[in-house]
């Protein structure tokens, strides 16, 4: 059953974390992982995706959009990436994903959050306070 793409797609679409029980080949399947990340109940789904998808910008953005903590499972190269789409996804999270970003970029993310997205500085206040 864990190798049956149709069964796994149906399971992860309902409960994303079911991805942990899928065959390794399906954890590399972009559509299966996206379905898991887009599930209403998806907490922890992205953790079980194959490493090859943890550096795929679109998959990472989809995962972050549904569960901000997914950012901690993204490839290190994306945590350091200056690409605005990723920064915006972090900023849209209300600053919560900031704690997973590479420290050298945290200031840039705060600026993007405030200037580009328009969130209130209070939502990233913990970061400001930690720099005092």
N, CA, C and O atoms as CSV, one atom per row, in Angstrom:
chain,resi,resn,atom,element,x,y,z
A,1,UNK,N,N,0.836,-1.199,0.000
A,1,UNK,CA,C,0.000,0.000,0.000
A,1,UNK,C,C,0.871,1.250,0.000
A,1,UNK,O,O,0.536,2.226,-0.672
A,2,UNK,N,N,1.980,1.247,0.736
A,2,UNK,CA,C,2.792,2.456,0.828
A,2,UNK,C,C,3.522,2.789,-0.470
A,2,UNK,O,O,4.126,3.854,-0.590
A,3,UNK,N,N,3.463,1.863,-1.456
A,3,UNK,CA,C,4.046,2.117,-2.776
A,3,UNK,C,C,3.002,2.496,-3.812
A,3,UNK,O,O,3.339,2.881,-4.932
A,4,UNK,N,N,1.747,2.387,-3.440
A,4,UNK,CA,C,0.645,2.691,-4.358
A,4,UNK,C,C,0.426,4.205,-4.391
A,4,UNK,O,O,-0.048,4.792,-3.419
A,5,UNK,N,N,0.772,4.822,-5.506
A,5,UNK,CA,C,0.717,6.278,-5.619
A,5,UNK,C,C,-0.690,6.818,-5.351
A,5,UNK,O,O,-0.840,7.823,-4.656
A,6,UNK,N,N,-1.697,6.179,-5.881
A,6,UNK,CA,C,-3.073,6.636,-5.692
A,6,UNK,C,C,-3.503,6.586,-4.238
A,6,UNK,O,O,-4.130,7.518,-3.735
A,7,UNK,N,N,-3.167,5.501,-3.567
A,7,UNK,CA,C,-3.522,5.356,-2.145
A,7,UNK,C,C,-2.787,6.413,-1.317
A,7,UNK,O,O,-3.378,7.057,-0.450
A,8,UNK,N,N,-1.491,6.581,-1.597
A,8,UNK,CA,C,-0.696,7.548,-0.837
A,8,UNK,C,C,-1.183,8.973,-1.099
A,8,UNK,O,O,-1.284,9.772,-0.169
A,9,UNK,N,N,-1.484,9.296,-2.358
A,9,UNK,CA,C,-2.023,10.632,-2.670
A,9,UNK,C,C,-3.308,10.902,-1.895
A,9,UNK,O,O,-3.486,11.987,-1.342
A,10,UNK,N,N,-4.186,9.934,-1.857
A,10,UNK,CA,C,-5.446,10.102,-1.125
A,10,UNK,C,C,-5.187,10.281,0.371
A,10,UNK,O,O,-5.832,11.102,1.024
A,11,UNK,N,N,-4.249,9.517,0.904
A,11,UNK,CA,C,-3.941,9.599,2.335
A,11,UNK,C,C,-3.320,10.947,2.700
A,11,UNK,O,O,-3.743,11.586,3.664
A,12,UNK,N,N,-2.321,11.378,1.935
A,12,UNK,CA,C,-1.639,12.633,2.280
A,12,UNK,C,C,-2.511,13.849,2.016
A,12,UNK,O,O,-2.332,14.887,2.652
A,13,UNK,N,N,-3.452,13.735,1.088
A,13,UNK,CA,C,-4.365,14.849,0.827
A,13,UNK,C,C,-5.275,15.103,2.037
A,13,UNK,O,O,-5.719,16.228,2.266
A,14,UNK,N,N,-5.539,14.059,2.793
A,14,UNK,CA,C,-6.370,14.191,4.001
A,14,UNK,C,C,-5.526,14.541,5.219
A,14,UNK,O,O,-5.921,15.361,6.048
A,15,UNK,N,N,-4.380,13.918,5.314
A,15,UNK,CA,C,-3.503,14.120,6.477
A,15,UNK,C,C,-2.060,14.090,5.991
A,15,UNK,O,O,-1.483,13.020,5.794
A,16,UNK,N,N,-1.487,15.266,5.801
A,16,UNK,CA,C,-0.167,15.398,5.205
A,16,UNK,C,C,0.925,14.591,5.865
A,16,UNK,O,O,1.833,14.102,5.193
A,17,UNK,N,N,0.848,14.447,7.162
A,17,UNK,CA,C,1.893,13.726,7.890
A,17,UNK,C,C,1.922,12.244,7.528
A,17,UNK,O,O,2.884,11.551,7.861
A,18,UNK,N,N,0.898,11.751,6.860
A,18,UNK,CA,C,0.899,10.360,6.397
A,18,UNK,C,C,2.056,10.113,5.429
A,18,UNK,O,O,2.394,8.966,5.137
A,19,UNK,N,N,2.651,11.179,4.942
A,19,UNK,CA,C,3.809,11.050,4.058
A,19,UNK,C,C,4.924,10.240,4.717
A,19,UNK,O,O,5.694,9.573,4.027
A,20,UNK,N,N,5.014,10.293,6.024
A,20,UNK,CA,C,6.062,9.554,6.728
A,20,UNK,C,C,5.976,8.052,6.493
A,20,UNK,O,O,6.981,7.354,6.627
A,21,UNK,N,N,4.812,7.545,6.150
A,21,UNK,CA,C,4.629,6.113,5.941
A,21,UNK,C,C,4.751,5.689,4.481
A,21,UNK,O,O,4.714,4.500,4.165
A,22,UNK,N,N,4.897,6.668,3.597
A,22,UNK,CA,C,4.984,6.383,2.160
A,22,UNK,C,C,6.342,5.786,1.809
A,22,UNK,O,O,7.331,5.973,2.517
A,23,UNK,N,N,6.354,5.070,0.704
A,23,UNK,CA,C,7.598,4.530,0.178
A,23,UNK,C,C,8.545,5.685,-0.163
A,23,UNK,O,O,8.096,6.772,-0.527
A,24,UNK,N,N,9.843,5.449,-0.046
A,24,UNK,CA,C,10.835,6.487,-0.317
A,24,UNK,C,C,10.674,7.089,-1.718
A,24,UNK,O,O,10.897,8.284,-1.911
A,25,UNK,N,N,10.293,6.270,-2.680
A,25,UNK,CA,C,10.115,6.775,-4.046
A,25,UNK,C,C,9.011,7.821,-4.110
A,25,UNK,O,O,9.090,8.751,-4.912
A,26,UNK,N,N,7.986,7.684,-3.280
A,26,UNK,CA,C,6.884,8.646,-3.273
A,26,UNK,C,C,7.222,9.895,-2.462
A,26,UNK,O,O,6.609,10.945,-2.652
A,27,UNK,N,N,8.180,9.783,-1.572
A,27,UNK,CA,C,8.653,10.963,-0.845
A,27,UNK,C,C,9.484,11.862,-1.756
A,27,UNK,O,O,9.748,13.019,-1.427
A,28,UNK,N,N,9.896,11.319,-2.910
A,28,UNK,CA,C,10.610,12.095,-3.938
A,28,UNK,C,C,9.661,12.616,-5.011
A,28,UNK,O,O,10.060,13.407,-5.866
A,29,UNK,N,N,8.418,12.177,-4.968
A,29,UNK,CA,C,7.415,12.555,-5.961
A,29,UNK,C,C,6.875,13.946,-5.624
A,29,UNK,O,O,6.228,14.145,-4.595
A,30,UNK,N,N,7.147,14.876,-6.491
A,30,UNK,CA,C,6.772,16.282,-6.260
A,30,UNK,C,C,5.277,16.447,-5.996
A,30,UNK,O,O,4.882,17.166,-5.079
A,31,UNK,N,N,4.445,15.778,-6.802
A,31,UNK,CA,C,2.992,15.906,-6.636
A,31,UNK,C,C,2.512,15.346,-5.302
A,31,UNK,O,O,1.615,15.908,-4.674
A,32,UNK,N,N,3.102,14.253,-4.879
A,32,UNK,CA,C,2.716,13.649,-3.596
A,32,UNK,C,C,3.106,14.575,-2.447
A,32,UNK,O,O,2.316,14.804,-1.531
A,33,UNK,N,N,4.320,15.103,-2.500
A,33,UNK,CA,C,4.782,16.000,-1.438
A,33,UNK,C,C,3.967,17.290,-1.425
A,33,UNK,O,O,3.615,17.784,-0.354
A,34,UNK,N,N,3.662,17.840,-2.594
A,34,UNK,CA,C,2.823,19.045,-2.644
A,34,UNK,C,C,1.437,18.769,-2.076
A,34,UNK,O,O,0.880,19.607,-1.367
A,35,UNK,N,N,0.882,17.610,-2.378
A,35,UNK,CA,C,-0.434,17.255,-1.820
A,35,UNK,C,C,-0.357,17.179,-0.298
A,35,UNK,O,O,-1.269,17.627,0.398
A,36,UNK,N,N,0.725,16.614,0.212
A,36,UNK,CA,C,0.900,16.521,1.665
A,36,UNK,C,C,1.025,17.906,2.287
A,36,UNK,O,O,0.437,18.182,3.333
A,37,UNK,N,N,1.789,18.766,1.641
A,37,UNK,CA,C,1.989,20.128,2.160
A,37,UNK,C,C,0.721,20.955,2.087
A,37,UNK,O,O,0.523,21.847,2.912
A,38,UNK,N,N,-0.140,20.684,1.125
A,38,UNK,CA,C,-1.378,21.449,0.950
A,38,UNK,C,C,-2.554,20.896,1.740
A,38,UNK,O,O,-3.634,21.488,1.738
A,39,UNK,N,N,-2.359,19.778,2.409
A,39,UNK,CA,C,-3.438,19.182,3.201
A,39,UNK,C,C,-3.820,20.126,4.338
A,39,UNK,O,O,-2.977,20.849,4.869
A,40,UNK,N,N,-5.087,20.110,4.698
A,40,UNK,CA,C,-5.549,20.944,5.806
A,40,UNK,C,C,-4.804,20.568,7.085
A,40,UNK,O,O,-4.381,21.440,7.843
A,41,UNK,N,N,-4.652,19.300,7.312
A,41,UNK,CA,C,-3.927,18.799,8.481
A,41,UNK,C,C,-2.555,18.326,7.987
A,41,UNK,O,O,-2.382,17.163,7.621
A,42,UNK,N,N,-1.595,19.236,7.981
A,42,UNK,CA,C,-0.310,18.889,7.372
A,42,UNK,C,C,0.892,19.084,8.276
A,42,UNK,O,O,2.027,18.964,7.816
A,43,UNK,N,N,0.678,19.378,9.540
A,43,UNK,CA,C,1.792,19.658,10.430
A,43,UNK,C,C,2.835,18.541,10.369
A,43,UNK,O,O,2.523,17.377,10.619
A,44,UNK,N,N,4.052,18.898,10.041
A,44,UNK,CA,C,5.144,17.943,9.990
A,44,UNK,C,C,5.286,17.176,8.700
A,44,UNK,O,O,6.189,16.347,8.583
A,45,UNK,N,N,4.433,17.418,7.731
A,45,UNK,CA,C,4.495,16.666,6.476
A,45,UNK,C,C,5.816,16.899,5.752
A,45,UNK,O,O,6.446,15.946,5.293
A,46,UNK,N,N,6.240,18.151,5.645
A,46,UNK,CA,C,7.431,18.483,4.875
A,46,UNK,C,C,8.696,17.853,5.460
A,46,UNK,O,O,9.669,17.619,4.743
A,47,UNK,N,N,8.676,17.590,6.720
A,47,UNK,CA,C,9.818,16.932,7.380
A,47,UNK,C,C,10.151,15.613,6.698
A,47,UNK,O,O,11.317,15.219,6.654
A,48,UNK,N,N,9.155,14.931,6.171
A,48,UNK,CA,C,9.321,13.592,5.599
A,48,UNK,C,C,9.563,13.595,4.093
A,48,UNK,O,O,9.713,12.533,3.489
A,49,UNK,N,N,9.602,14.769,3.488
A,49,UNK,CA,C,9.896,14.857,2.052
A,49,UNK,C,C,11.362,14.499,1.804
A,49,UNK,O,O,12.212,14.665,2.679
A,50,UNK,N,N,11.634,14.014,0.618
A,50,UNK,CA,C,13.004,13.695,0.238
A,50,UNK,C,C,13.840,14.974,0.196
A,50,UNK,O,O,13.326,16.050,-0.107
A,51,UNK,N,N,15.126,14.847,0.500
A,51,UNK,CA,C,16.038,16.001,0.514
A,51,UNK,C,C,16.049,16.737,-0.823
A,51,UNK,O,O,16.252,17.951,-0.858
A,52,UNK,N,N,15.835,16.020,-1.915
A,52,UNK,CA,C,15.840,16.661,-3.236
A,52,UNK,C,C,14.720,17.687,-3.379
A,52,UNK,O,O,14.841,18.627,-4.164
A,53,UNK,N,N,13.639,17.518,-2.632
A,53,UNK,CA,C,12.524,18.458,-2.704
A,53,UNK,C,C,12.646,19.571,-1.669
A,53,UNK,O,O,11.938,20.575,-1.746
A,54,UNK,N,N,13.527,19.395,-0.719
A,54,UNK,CA,C,13.724,20.422,0.305
A,54,UNK,C,C,14.560,21.585,-0.213
A,54,UNK,O,O,14.763,22.572,0.494
A,55,UNK,N,N,15.046,21.469,-1.452
A,55,UNK,CA,C,15.745,22.589,-2.084
A,55,UNK,C,C,14.979,23.095,-3.307
A,55,UNK,O,O,15.476,23.952,-4.038
A,56,UNK,N,N,13.781,22.573,-3.533
A,56,UNK,CA,C,12.906,23.014,-4.616
A,56,UNK,C,C,12.102,24.216,-4.111
A,56,UNK,O,O,11.251,24.080,-3.231
A,57,UNK,N,N,12.382,25.395,-4.679
A,57,UNK,CA,C,11.753,26.631,-4.208
A,57,UNK,C,C,10.233,26.548,-4.126
A,57,UNK,O,O,9.640,26.958,-3.128
A,58,UNK,N,N,9.607,26.023,-5.161
A,58,UNK,CA,C,8.143,25.985,-5.189
A,58,UNK,C,C,7.577,25.061,-4.117
A,58,UNK,O,O,6.561,25.372,-3.496
A,59,UNK,N,N,8.229,23.938,-3.905
A,59,UNK,CA,C,7.758,23.007,-2.875
A,59,UNK,C,C,7.953,23.623,-1.496
A,59,UNK,O,O,7.071,23.537,-0.642
A,60,UNK,N,N,9.104,24.243,-1.280
A,60,UNK,CA,C,9.372,24.878,0.011
A,60,UNK,C,C,8.377,25.999,0.274
A,60,UNK,O,O,7.846,26.110,1.380
A,61,UNK,N,N,8.120,26.825,-0.727
A,61,UNK,CA,C,7.154,27.913,-0.553
A,61,UNK,C,C,5.758,27.378,-0.253
A,61,UNK,O,O,5.040,27.945,0.571
A,62,UNK,N,N,5.371,26.293,-0.914
A,62,UNK,CA,C,4.062,25.685,-0.647
A,62,UNK,C,C,4.003,25.163,0.787
A,62,UNK,O,O,2.997,25.323,1.478
A,63,UNK,N,N,5.091,24.543,1.220
A,63,UNK,CA,C,5.133,24.006,2.581
A,63,UNK,C,C,5.049,25.132,3.612
A,63,UNK,O,O,4.305,25.036,4.588
A,64,UNK,N,N,5.812,26.188,3.389
A,64,UNK,CA,C,5.823,27.317,4.320
A,64,UNK,C,C,4.468,28.012,4.356
A,64,UNK,O,O,4.012,28.436,5.418
A,65,UNK,N,N,3.829,28.129,3.205
A,65,UNK,CA,C,2.534,28.804,3.136
A,65,UNK,C,C,1.493,28.131,4.023
A,65,UNK,O,O,0.619,28.801,4.573
A,66,UNK,N,N,1.582,26.818,4.164
A,66,UNK,CA,C,0.597,26.081,4.975
A,66,UNK,C,C,1.056,25.863,6.408
A,66,UNK,O,O,0.239,25.813,7.328
A,67,UNK,N,N,2.364,25.733,6.594
A,67,UNK,CA,C,2.906,25.500,7.934
A,67,UNK,C,C,4.265,26.173,8.013
A,67,UNK,O,O,5.253,25.661,7.487
A,68,UNK,N,N,4.307,27.303,8.662
A,68,UNK,CA,C,5.518,28.110,8.702
A,68,UNK,C,C,6.711,27.354,9.274
A,68,UNK,O,O,7.847,27.616,8.878
A,69,UNK,N,N,6.484,26.435,10.182
A,69,UNK,CA,C,7.587,25.682,10.761
A,69,UNK,C,C,8.265,24.759,9.750
A,69,UNK,O,O,9.331,24.211,10.029
A,70,UNK,N,N,7.659,24.586,8.587
A,70,UNK,CA,C,8.286,23.788,7.536
A,70,UNK,C,C,9.619,24.380,7.095
A,70,UNK,O,O,10.480,23.674,6.571
A,71,UNK,N,N,9.781,25.683,7.314
A,71,UNK,CA,C,11.021,26.343,6.903
A,71,UNK,C,C,12.242,25.704,7.567
A,71,UNK,O,O,13.329,25.716,6.989
A,72,UNK,N,N,12.082,25.153,8.754
A,72,UNK,CA,C,13.238,24.554,9.432
A,72,UNK,C,C,13.732,23.312,8.702
A,72,UNK,O,O,14.870,22.898,8.921
A,73,UNK,N,N,12.920,22.702,7.842
A,73,UNK,CA,C,13.326,21.508,7.093
A,73,UNK,C,C,13.828,21.833,5.689
A,73,UNK,O,O,14.256,20.939,4.960
A,74,UNK,N,N,13.777,23.103,5.310
A,74,UNK,CA,C,14.264,23.513,3.989
A,74,UNK,C,C,15.775,23.325,3.919
A,74,UNK,O,O,16.471,23.350,4.935
A,75,UNK,N,N,16.255,23.139,2.718
A,75,UNK,CA,C,17.690,23.011,2.499
A,75,UNK,C,C,18.396,24.279,2.975
A,75,UNK,O,O,17.869,25.383,2.835
A,76,UNK,N,N,19.588,24.112,3.534
A,76,UNK,CA,C,20.348,25.256,4.051
A,76,UNK,C,C,20.575,26.325,2.983
A,76,UNK,O,O,20.610,27.515,3.297
A,77,UNK,N,N,20.727,25.916,1.741
A,77,UNK,CA,C,20.960,26.896,0.674
A,77,UNK,C,C,19.773,27.845,0.522
A,77,UNK,O,O,19.957,29.016,0.192
A,78,UNK,N,N,18.563,27.352,0.758
A,78,UNK,CA,C,17.380,28.222,0.666
A,78,UNK,C,C,17.247,29.120,1.885
A,78,UNK,O,O,16.695,30.216,1.790
A,79,UNK,N,N,17.739,28.672,3.014
A,79,UNK,CA,C,17.676,29.514,4.208
A,79,UNK,C,C,18.580,30.735,4.057
A,79,UNK,O,O,18.368,31.749,4.722
A,80,UNK,N,N,19.580,30.645,3.192
A,80,UNK,CA,C,20.509,31.756,2.953
A,80,UNK,C,C,20.182,32.535,1.674
A,80,UNK,O,O,20.803,33.559,1.393
A,81,UNK,N,N,19.222,32.055,0.914
A,81,UNK,CA,C,18.900,32.639,-0.383
A,81,UNK,C,C,18.260,34.016,-0.230
A,81,UNK,O,O,17.384,34.212,0.612
A,82,UNK,N,N,18.700,34.957,-1.044
A,82,UNK,CA,C,18.169,36.321,-0.972
A,82,UNK,C,C,16.937,36.520,-1.863
A,82,UNK,O,O,16.417,37.631,-1.969
A,83,UNK,N,N,16.489,35.478,-2.479
A,83,UNK,CA,C,15.334,35.579,-3.362
A,83,UNK,C,C,14.131,36.165,-2.624
A,83,UNK,O,O,13.744,35.678,-1.561
A,84,UNK,N,N,13.559,37.193,-3.188
A,84,UNK,CA,C,12.468,37.886,-2.501
A,84,UNK,C,C,11.263,36.998,-2.227
A,84,UNK,O,O,10.616,37.146,-1.190
A,85,UNK,N,N,10.951,36.085,-3.129
A,85,UNK,CA,C,9.785,35.228,-2.896
A,85,UNK,C,C,9.926,34.446,-1.600
A,85,UNK,O,O,8.959,34.302,-0.851
A,86,UNK,N,N,11.115,33.943,-1.334
A,86,UNK,CA,C,11.313,33.200,-0.099
A,86,UNK,C,C,11.263,34.147,1.094
A,86,UNK,O,O,10.656,33.835,2.118
A,87,UNK,N,N,11.906,35.306,0.954
A,87,UNK,CA,C,11.849,36.278,2.042
A,87,UNK,C,C,10.412,36.699,2.312
A,87,UNK,O,O,10.005,36.842,3.465
A,88,UNK,N,N,9.647,36.895,1.244
A,88,UNK,CA,C,8.253,37.293,1.413
A,88,UNK,C,C,7.450,36.201,2.099
A,88,UNK,O,O,6.602,36.487,2.945
A,89,UNK,N,N,7.710,34.967,1.743
A,89,UNK,CA,C,6.993,33.860,2.394
A,89,UNK,C,C,7.290,33.843,3.887
A,89,UNK,O,O,6.400,33.599,4.701
A,90,UNK,N,N,8.536,34.102,4.238
A,90,UNK,CA,C,8.897,34.159,5.657
A,90,UNK,C,C,8.213,35.344,6.314
A,90,UNK,O,O,7.662,35.224,7.409
A,91,UNK,N,N,8.249,36.491,5.643
A,91,UNK,CA,C,7.628,37.683,6.206
A,91,UNK,C,C,6.132,37.506,6.382
A,91,UNK,O,O,5.570,37.933,7.391
A,92,UNK,N,N,5.479,36.877,5.405
A,92,UNK,CA,C,4.031,36.662,5.486
A,92,UNK,C,C,3.646,35.788,6.669
A,92,UNK,O,O,2.499,35.797,7.116
A,93,UNK,N,N,4.600,35.045,7.160
A,93,UNK,CA,C,4.316,34.167,8.300
A,93,UNK,C,C,4.135,34.953,9.582
A,93,UNK,O,O,3.843,34.376,10.629
A,94,UNK,N,N,4.304,36.251,9.512
A,94,UNK,CA,C,4.198,37.060,10.713
A,94,UNK,C,C,5.506,37.082,11.478
A,94,UNK,O,O,5.546,37.473,12.645
A,95,UNK,N,N,6.567,36.667,10.825
A,95,UNK,CA,C,7.874,36.681,11.456
A,95,UNK,C,C,8.243,35.403,12.172
A,95,UNK,O,O,9.379,35.254,12.621
A,96,UNK,N,N,7.304,34.472,12.289
A,96,UNK,CA,C,7.570,33.248,13.044
A,96,UNK,C,C,8.674,32.399,12.424
A,96,UNK,O,O,9.439,31.763,13.148
A,97,UNK,N,N,8.770,32.379,11.109
A,97,UNK,CA,C,9.797,31.569,10.460
A,97,UNK,C,C,11.171,32.228,10.527
A,97,UNK,O,O,12.175,31.618,10.160
A,98,UNK,N,N,11.212,33.452,10.988
A,98,UNK,CA,C,12.475,34.170,11.087
A,98,UNK,C,C,13.501,33.414,11.916
A,98,UNK,O,O,14.697,33.470,11.632
A,99,UNK,N,N,13.041,32.712,12.931
A,99,UNK,CA,C,13.966,31.998,13.811
A,99,UNK,C,C,14.716,30.888,13.088
A,99,UNK,O,O,15.752,30.434,13.575
A,100,UNK,N,N,14.214,30.435,11.928
A,100,UNK,CA,C,14.883,29.372,11.185
A,100,UNK,C,C,15.802,29.901,10.091
A,100,UNK,O,O,16.588,29.145,9.522
A,101,UNK,N,N,15.709,31.183,9.795
A,101,UNK,CA,C,16.522,31.763,8.728
A,101,UNK,C,C,17.972,31.896,9.182
A,101,UNK,O,O,18.255,32.028,10.373
A,102,UNK,N,N,18.868,31.859,8.231
A,102,UNK,CA,C,20.276,32.078,8.520
A,102,UNK,C,C,20.405,33.429,9.220
A,102,UNK,O,O,19.815,34.417,8.781
A,103,UNK,N,N,21.169,33.474,10.296
A,103,UNK,CA,C,21.271,34.687,11.097
A,103,UNK,C,C,21.743,35.897,10.293
A,103,UNK,O,O,21.338,37.025,10.572
A,104,UNK,N,N,22.594,35.665,9.300
A,104,UNK,CA,C,23.099,36.778,8.504
A,104,UNK,C,C,22.013,37.457,7.679
A,104,UNK,O,O,22.203,38.587,7.229
A,105,UNK,N,N,20.887,36.795,7.472
A,105,UNK,CA,C,19.792,37.369,6.678
A,105,UNK,C,C,18.619,37.855,7.512
A,105,UNK,O,O,17.701,38.471,6.970
A,106,UNK,N,N,18.621,37.599,8.801
A,106,UNK,CA,C,17.461,37.943,9.609
A,106,UNK,C,C,17.110,39.421,9.524
A,106,UNK,O,O,15.929,39.762,9.455
A,107,UNK,N,N,18.103,40.308,9.527
A,107,UNK,CA,C,17.827,41.742,9.402
A,107,UNK,C,C,17.169,42.082,8.085
A,107,UNK,O,O,16.248,42.898,8.044
A,108,UNK,N,N,17.633,41.460,6.994
A,108,UNK,CA,C,17.023,41.689,5.680
A,108,UNK,C,C,15.580,41.213,5.649
A,108,UNK,O,O,14.722,41.847,5.035
A,109,UNK,N,N,15.319,40.105,6.308
A,109,UNK,CA,C,13.960,39.571,6.334
A,109,UNK,C,C,13.043,40.515,7.105
A,109,UNK,O,O,11.911,40.760,6.689
A,110,UNK,N,N,13.529,41.044,8.222
A,110,UNK,CA,C,12.729,41.999,8.987
A,110,UNK,C,C,12.425,43.222,8.129
A,110,UNK,O,O,11.292,43.704,8.117
A,111,UNK,N,N,13.430,43.728,7.408
A,111,UNK,CA,C,13.200,44.883,6.535
A,111,UNK,C,C,12.185,44.556,5.444
A,111,UNK,O,O,11.313,45.370,5.141
A,112,UNK,N,N,12.297,43.364,4.852
A,112,UNK,CA,C,11.328,42.967,3.825
A,112,UNK,C,C,9.936,42.877,4.416
A,112,UNK,O,O,8.958,43.291,3.793
A,113,UNK,N,N,9.851,42.336,5.615
A,113,UNK,CA,C,8.552,42.197,6.273
A,113,UNK,C,C,7.914,43.554,6.509
A,113,UNK,O,O,6.719,43.739,6.274
A,114,UNK,N,N,8.708,44.495,6.972
A,114,UNK,CA,C,8.164,45.812,7.301
A,114,UNK,C,C,7.903,46.643,6.053
A,114,UNK,O,O,6.837,47.247,5.926
A,115,UNK,N,N,8.862,46.682,5.127
A,115,UNK,CA,C,8.713,47.576,3.988
A,115,UNK,C,C,7.910,47.000,2.830
A,115,UNK,O,O,7.134,47.720,2.202
A,116,UNK,N,N,8.080,45.729,2.541
A,116,UNK,CA,C,7.414,45.127,1.385
A,116,UNK,C,C,6.064,44.524,1.731
A,116,UNK,O,O,5.109,44.671,0.970
A,117,UNK,N,N,5.975,43.872,2.829
A,117,UNK,CA,C,4.740,43.173,3.185
A,117,UNK,C,C,3.853,44.057,4.061
A,117,UNK,O,O,2.628,43.940,4.039
A,118,UNK,N,N,4.481,44.935,4.824
A,118,UNK,CA,C,3.708,45.862,5.636
A,118,UNK,C,C,3.226,45.297,6.954
A,118,UNK,O,O,2.277,45.824,7.534
A,119,UNK,N,N,3.852,44.236,7.445
A,119,UNK,CA,C,3.417,43.737,8.752
A,119,UNK,C,C,3.939,44.664,9.833
A,119,UNK,O,O,4.907,45.392,9.609
A,120,UNK,N,N,3.339,44.650,10.955
A,120,UNK,CA,C,3.744,45.532,12.034
A,120,UNK,C,C,5.047,45.047,12.654
A,120,UNK,O,O,5.271,43.844,12.787
A,121,UNK,N,N,5.899,45.985,13.030
A,121,UNK,CA,C,7.186,45.641,13.625
A,121,UNK,C,C,6.993,44.827,14.908
A,121,UNK,O,O,7.875,44.058,15.289
A,122,UNK,N,N,5.878,44.987,15.556
A,122,UNK,CA,C,5.613,44.228,16.778
A,122,UNK,C,C,5.596,42.723,16.566
A,122,UNK,O,O,5.844,41.966,17.504
A,123,UNK,N,N,5.311,42.284,15.364
A,123,UNK,CA,C,5.254,40.860,15.087
A,123,UNK,C,C,6.637,40.244,15.019
A,123,UNK,O,O,6.775,39.024,15.111
A,124,UNK,N,N,7.660,41.064,14.858
A,124,UNK,CA,C,9.033,40.566,14.861
A,124,UNK,C,C,9.813,41.218,16.011
A,124,UNK,O,O,11.043,41.273,15.994
A,125,UNK,N,N,9.093,41.693,16.975
A,125,UNK,CA,C,9.687,42.397,18.117
A,125,UNK,C,C,10.696,41.534,18.855
A,125,UNK,O,O,11.722,42.041,19.306
A,126,UNK,N,N,10.431,40.259,18.986
A,126,UNK,CA,C,11.359,39.369,19.697
A,126,UNK,C,C,12.745,39.421,19.071
A,126,UNK,O,O,13.749,39.344,19.779
A,127,UNK,N,N,12.808,39.553,17.720
A,127,UNK,CA,C,14.105,39.613,17.046
A,127,UNK,C,C,14.801,40.932,17.382
A,127,UNK,O,O,15.995,40.957,17.682
A,128,UNK,N,N,14.044,42.019,17.327
A,128,UNK,CA,C,14.605,43.335,17.640
A,128,UNK,C,C,15.135,43.336,19.063
A,128,UNK,O,O,16.254,43.786,19.313
A,129,UNK,N,N,14.340,42.837,19.992
A,129,UNK,CA,C,14.748,42.808,21.394
A,129,UNK,C,C,15.975,41.935,21.626
A,129,UNK,O,O,16.794,42.238,22.494
A,130,UNK,N,N,16.110,40.864,20.867
A,130,UNK,CA,C,17.255,39.964,21.050
A,130,UNK,C,C,18.561,40.583,20.572
A,130,UNK,O,O,19.636,40.086,20.908
A,131,UNK,N,N,18.488,41.662,19.792
A,131,UNK,CA,C,19.678,42.320,19.258
A,131,UNK,C,C,20.181,43.442,20.154
A,131,UNK,O,O,21.218,44.042,19.872
A,132,UNK,N,N,19.460,43.729,21.225
A,132,UNK,CA,C,19.853,44.832,22.131
A,132,UNK,C,C,20.965,44.399,23.053
A,132,UNK,O,O,21.423,45.188,23.880
